[in-house]
């Protein structure tokens, strides 16, 4: 039985199954990336709700594992060399899990970096830009009278969607076979369309391939399971 007592986070969120990967998360577009990957890879995990409503992400126990106070984070009791291993940042976690399971990322160097470049496209572009647009379109930023901040992020979100749409021409998935790049990108598309309600201002209806891509993604059983883990409580 692995000993996780050295990790303070396990005292705040005790493991139910200490042999499973411990997931500390909340069902945001970043959070569900990891729960979906765990479901797709068939890795046993124990999902703990780090409630953003209670500001759990600022709890010292969570910060001991994720010092940037952003969900999600994981603690793998069977990490490298069989030792427990903690990790934060979704891009790093997705690559780690794919490598651990030997799936959702190609072994060949060229295929691997093709997946990684689209993973970085989400992390450096889609996530930050969509998130900023959401703030100005759907949340407190709506109160700002100056139209320039919202327009900046609206225009960039629309541009990123067109880039993705072009990439998906003739492809079912962004890097050929289904991969962690799709798991990173598609939850943000869902959030833009369904949560931020920003489809109409970003040219969604003029996209030829992105809408169908999102529906293919959402139809996957593992995606449906991962979207609701951990529960909001």
Secondary structure, DSSP 8 states (H G I E B T S, - for coil): ----TTSTHHHHS--SSTTSEEEEE-SSHHHHHHHHHHHHHT--EEEEE--TTTTGGGSHHHHTT-TT--S-EEEETT-GGGS-EEEESHHHHHHHHHHHHT-SS-SSHHHHHHHHHHHHHIIIIIHHHHHHHHHHHHSGGGG---SHHHHHHHHHHHHHHHHHHHHTTT-SBTTBS--HHHHHHHHHHHIIIIIS--GGGTTGGG-SSHHHHHHHHHTSHHHHHHTT-S---
